[in-house]
Amino acid sequence: MVAQSKTLPVFSVQLLHPRYWLTWLMLGIFYLFSWLPVAVIDVFAEGLAALAWRKNKKRVHYACVNLALCFPEKTPEQIAQLARRHFSYQMKSVLHYGLIWWAPKWRLQNMVRLQGVEQIDAIHAEGKQVIALTSHSVGLEFAVTALSLRYPCSGLYKAMKNCLIDWLVAKGRTRFGVNAYTREQGFRPLIRDTRKGRVMIYLADEDLGADRCVFAPFFGVQKATIPVLGRLAKQCRAQVLPCVSCYDAAQHKYIVKLLPAIAELDVDDDVIAATQMNQAIEQTVRECLAQYFWTLRLFKTRPPGEASVYG
């Protein structure tokens, strides 16, 4: 486990230790990929996706279980097809990370398209603030990049186990001026920034366990859900815009969509607020169904008395 810190990771000579040499080699490959045309990168990604589909049986199992639970009307063949497509998109997004870390600004601007962005300008014109409600889609980092290329943004950052990757991901996340705060710093600096006009990028669909979540339906399945979005919106005087980044494999571009604002978030009843938020996330998932992170244990925490859905 990586030690938790109250500040973002910074480079240190310890990252040159031999235990990170293999990671450095991998990053060198990513750097070389960042110079290739995206169409070429995607060809390599398809090969990696086919390999991962054959070898990573655990993640294939998670994806198929999640999809079958959320879409019981689909046949096993349709579920497997969706899961296979997800692996393809996931591997593309992994190889695109080098672009976020090293590609010039103009190239990233050409690679992303923002839709619905006029809503942010209209909300700010009314003297209110904006929370972009994101979730774990394969294009999440490109949503952060697209928004931060146009607006000052802030968000929370979750530390990663590999300290070298942790440093590089944090560096990429903040590359275009995002103020990122660790969980240990809490919501206070994030709320302060949002009140000053920064767009809050809020990743909402994590399962933090029964002690920090309530159970609310997600595609009809009870899911451990963080219930703070309504209170955040109230404290920041903010409108919440569901946000999703969908990769268009034909155009080799990420389309970052801001959907209409959530009309009213309940701030008194945590279960109702969590349900409202999950319904908004469902809307974003349906925008590019195969690109949600179905390989995660989305339903890891179960209501009392229920067994694991993953066997």
N, C-alpha and C positions, 0 to 999 in steps of 0.2 A: 504494500500500500504506500502511496505517496503521502508525505507529511502535509497536513493541511496548513495553509498560510493565510494570513489576513491580507496579503497583497498578491498581485499578479507575479508569476514566475519571471525571473530575469536570467540572462546568460551568466554562467560562471564556469571557471576552468574545470569544475567537477564534471561538466558535460562532455569533457574530452576523455574521460576514463574509458578503459577498454570495454567495459560492459555496454557502452553506447556505440561501439564501432559498427556493429551490424546496423543499428538505427541510422548512423551517419551514411552508411553505404546505401541504404534504402532511400534516404533523403536526397542523395546524389542522383539516384535514378529519377526521383520525382522532379528534381531540378532540370534534368535533361528533357523530361517529358514536357515541362512547361514551355519549351521552345518549339514544340511540334504543333502543327495545325490540329485543332480540336477533332476534326474528322479522323485523323490518324490515331490520336489518343483513344478514340472510341473503338477503333478496330482492336487495339490491344485489350481494352476493357472487356470486350465480348469474349475474348479468349479466357481472361481471368474469371469472368462470370461463369462460364461453362465448367471451369475447374472447381470453383467454389461450390457450385451446385452438386457436383459429384462427390466432393470431399467433405464439405462442412454439413454433415447430416443433422447436427444439433440445430443449426440455424434454419435449415430447410424445414425441420420439424416445427420450430417455433412459428415460422411464417405460415405454414399450412394450418396449424392449430388456430392461430389468430384469425386468419382469413375465414376459416370454416365457422368459427364462433360468431364473427361479425356479419357474415353473409351466408346464413344457413340455406338460402334459396339456391346457391350455386352448387354445381355438381363437383365431385372430387377432381375431375379433369379440368374444370374451369379454375378451381382453387390452385391446382398445380401450375397451370399456365400463368396465372397472376403472380404466383410466387417466383416462378422462373423469370418473368419479366422484371420483377423487383430486383433480383440479383443482377440483372443486366444494368439497370439504372444505378444501383448502388455502386457497382464497380466503376462505372463511368464517373460518378461523383467523387469517388476516392482518388482516381487518377487526375481529376480536375483540381485537387487541393493545391498542387504545385502552382497553378495559375493564381490562386488567391494569395499564395505566399510570395510569389516572385514576378508574376506578369506585370508589365507596365499598366498604369492606370487606364490609358486609352484602350488597351486591349480588353480589359474587364468591362469598361463602359460599352464596348461594342458587343460584349457577350451577354449582357443582361438587358432585359426590357421591363420597365415598371408599368403596371396597369393599375388604375384606380388611385394614382398618386395625387390627383386633384383633391381628393378627400382630405388629405393632410393639410394642404394649403387652406382649404375652406374652414377646417376646424381651428387652425391657428388664427385665421382671420377673425373668428368669433371670440378670440381670447381664451380658448380652451386648449388642452393638451392632448397628445396622442399616445396610445399604447398599441403597438403592433403585436398581436397575439399570434405567436408562431408555434410550431410543433415539430416533431422529429420526422421531417421528410428528408430525402437524400439531398435536396438542394438548399438545406437550411443555411449553410455558410454563404451561399450566393445571395440569399435574401438579406442577410446582414450586410454583405458587401454592397448590394444594390442600394439599400436604404442609406448606408453611411456615405456613399458617394454623393448623395444629394442632400442629406440632412445630418445635423449633429445628433448622435444617438448615444444611448446608454443601455447597459444590460448586465445581467449576472453571468459569471463565468464559473464553470465546474472544472475542478482540477482533474488531470488525467494521471494514470499510474506511471507511465513512462515520463520521467522529468524532462527529457529532451523534446519529446513530442508535445508535452505540456507547454514548454516555453515557446515552441514554434507556432502552435495553434493559437495561443494567447497573443503572440506577436501579429499573426495574420488577422485575428479578430479585431485588433485595435489599429490596424494598419492605416485606416482612413479616418481616424479620429474618434472611434467609439470609446466612450468611458466604460470600462468593464470592471465590475466589482465581484469579489469572491463571495461565496455564501456566508463566510465568517464575518464579512463586513455588513451583511444584512441588507434590508431594503431601504434604510434611511438615506444613504447617499444617492440611491437610484430615484427615490421619491423627490429628493431635493433637486436633482438634475432635471427631472421631468417637469416640475413646477416652473423651472427656468426656461422651458421651451424645447428641451431635447426630446426626441422620440424615444420612448421606452420600448426596447425589444424584449418581449417577455416570452420565454419558453415554458409552456404550461403543462405539458402532458407527461411529466415525470412521475414515477411511482416512488414516493419517499417513505412508504410504509404506513401501517395503520395508525401510528401515533400522530402523524403529521398530515394525514389525508382523511377525506370522507369518501364513502362509496356512492358513485353516481353512474348512471348508464352511459356507455360508450358503444354505439351501434347495438344497443340492447343488452349489453353485457356489463355487469357491475364492475367498475374499475376504481381503484384507489386514486383519488383526484385531489390535487392541491386546491383549497377553496378560498384563495385570497384575492382573486382578480377583482371582484366587486369592490372590496375595500381599497385596493390600490387605485382603482379608477376614481373612487370618491375622494381619496386623499389628494390625488393629483389634479382633480377637476378635468378628467380625461375621458375622451371617447375611445372605445376599443375597436380596432379594425382587425378582423381576422386576416392573416397573411400567410401565403404559401408560395413556394418557389417550385415551378414545374420545369423539368428539362425537356426541351423540344429537340429530340434526337435528329430530326430532319434538318432543322436550321442550325443545330449545334449551339443553341442559346438557352439561357434560363429566363423563363417568363415569371416575374415576381408579381403576384396578384394581391391587391388589397381589396377585400370584399367589403360590402356595406357594414357600417358600424352596428354593433350589437345594441339593440334598442334600449333595453334597460336591464341592468345587472342587479340582482338582489344582494343587499349588503347585510341582511339580518339572518337569513337562513342559509347556512353553508351548503346544504345538500341542493337546494334550489339553484344557488349561484354556481355550484360545480356542474350541475346538469346543464345550465345555460351555456357555460363555457364549453363543455364537451359537445353540445349541439353545434356550436360555432366551429369547433375543430373538425367535426364530421363534415361540415361544408367544405372546408379546405382540403380534407383528405379526398373527397369525391372529385376535386378538380383534376387530380392525376393519381388515380387509385393505386397503381402499381408502385408509386414512388414514396408512399409512406413507409416508415421503418417497421415493416411487419416482422423482421427478424429479431426484434427486441422481445423480452418477456413483458408484454404490455399488461398482462393480467397476473403478474407475479404475486401480489398481495391479494388474498381472497377474504371475503367476508367470513366472520366466525362460523366455524363448522363446515366450511367448504374445502374440499381437497384441491390440490394443485391441478390446473387444467393441462399442464405439460407432461404429466406422468412421472 
